[in-house]
Amino acid sequence: MKRRILATTLVSAAAVVGLAMPASAATTGETRLNDCISRNVSNNEGHGWGQACDGFNVNGWMTDDRADGRCPYVIFYTTAGSENGPLVGPKDTTRTFAFRTVNRVTGIGIGWAGC
């Protein structure tokens, strides 16, 4: 009986944790270590890496891979929406960044916008 209760508790806790993160963050190579979340990000527009430590201090880099007038950026999903790293462009440009988010980071992704 104790095993069944423990298993049910663990499954319930895993479900709650899964609901707290954006789907894109929960299904990719995101790692968590010493209160830091880090993730390699990429799509057709660019590739990079982002990290959030202590929930608010973020840093990383992004490279624009295409000459298409669109600039990729790292997205930091937070408890109140999202905050973005800087836009990067033109093609073959790499930009590093570090800043403090207003709200706690819960996941990391990638986006793009017109340059």
C-alpha positions, 0 to 999 in steps of 0.5 A: 500500500505504501508503494502505491501511495508513493508512486501516485505522489511521484506521478502527481508531482511530475505532472505539476512540474510538467504543467509549470513549464512551457511545452517547448522548454519541457520537450527539448534538451534543457538542463537544470543544475545548481539553480540554473536552467540552460539550453541550446536553441536552434531553428532555421533562422539561427542557433545559440545558447541561453542560461538562467541562474537563480531564476533571474540572471540570464546570459547566452549567445545567438548566431544568425544563420540566414540572410533573410531579413529576419533576426533570431533571439533567445526567449526566456519564458517567465512566470509572467510571460516572456523576456527576450535576448537581443535580436541578432543579424545580419547573417553570420553575426554572433551576439552575446548578452547578459541581463537580469529578468524582471520575473522568474525564468521557467524555460528557454526557447528561440524566436525571430523577428524582422530586422 
